[in-house]
Structure formats: structure tokens, C-alpha cells
Amino acid sequence: MTTLALYDIGNQKLGDIELDDRIFNAKVHPTLFYDVVRMTLASQRKGTASTKNKALVRGGGAKPWRQKGTGRARAGSRRSPLWRGGGTIFGPMPRDYSFSLPKKVKHAALRAALSMKCQEGKLVLLNEFPLGGFKTRQVLEVLKRFHITNALIVTDGKNAFLERSVRNLPGIEVLRHESLSVHAILKHDHLILLHPTIGKIQGALMS
């Protein structure tokens, strides 16, 4: 079993916590990171880019000139893509960029991301993160004690004080455990897990 120290917000060690090796000491597969992050970013694309083709451009109902006898090339519509003001050929149209990956692949990638942070020594376990209100300065003081400037904080449920206190802090993000993703872990230097989230994460990834 992997063992990590549990701290309070004053950077005082409270004890050691045993973590499941299948989740926090798994083999790291960079290919899984690429696939899952690409899926995450693709699902965030709006896909609303749109152009008008020949059928969508207004006008062009009448034939510009008769078919024969003018000496010019035949033309059937003023809205031809070859004409100024005509439709666009193969232009972007609204589409859905999202795609899905198997559940096993997503879970394996998340286990690998957690293991990587643990192996790099950038996984911090906190007993709790109590705040008496919206205290951005207090959050900064806690992070300073751990020498952390860029981190993802994972909570076990709604924590309005913490979520709003870090809103204006660049590089700091708060997520609930059910929203934890590979992309969120990889884009931050450190990962901070509150003690109650450990059991929930292990339970979700081994289900």
C-alpha cells in the first residue's frame, strides 16, 4: 500500500494515510492522457461556425443570361460559388465535435494521472480546509505554507466559501470529486485532496 502524510492547513502532520496502489501507484500511460484530454477539449468546442453555400445564399433564382448565343460561359445562378457574392464551397457548418471513449479507458487515465502526481511528490492530503467566509487571503496563506502557487483542490462536496475564495486566484481551481478529470489534474502543478474525497475517489474508480 502507498502511504502519504495527512496535514492540516497549518502544515502540521496529523498522521499517515494508506492509499490503494491500484489508483495511486498505477503505471503511467501518456497515450491515455492524450486520448482523454483530446476528448475533453473536443467536447468543449461549440461547433457553431457556419457559412452559406449556394443553396443558402439569398437570390439567384433567375438565370443571368440565356444559355446560348451570347459568347459567354453558361451560367445558371448569380449565387454560384464562382461569382462574387456567391455561396461558399465546403465552408464550415454547425457540427458536434465531441466523441466518447470507453469507461475503462477514462478510469485508467484518471488512475494514471493520480499516480503520476503521487510519484512526483505533488499530491498533498489535507484533513480539511475550513473557512469562516469568503477569505481569499486566508487561502493564499495556507498555500504559501505548502509552497504552492498552482494547484487543483478537490473537495468532497459543495464548499461555497472555498470555491468563491479562489475565484480570483490565477492557477488555483476547486473541483468537487465527481467532477475530477484528467485534464484538470494535468494542467495544474499540484493536486490537493481533502481527506473525505480519498474514499470516494477510490470507490468510484474501482467500481
Secondary structure, DSSP 8 states (H G I E B T S, - for coil): -EEEEEE-TTS-EEEEEEE-HHHHS----HHHHHHHHHHHHHHH---------TTTSS---S-SS-SSSSSS---S-TT-TTSTT---TT------------HHHHHHHHHHHHHHHHHTT-EEEES----SS--HHHHHHHHHHTT-SSEEEEESS--HHHHHHTTTSTTEEEEEGGG--HHHHHTSSEEEEEHHHHHHHHHHHT-
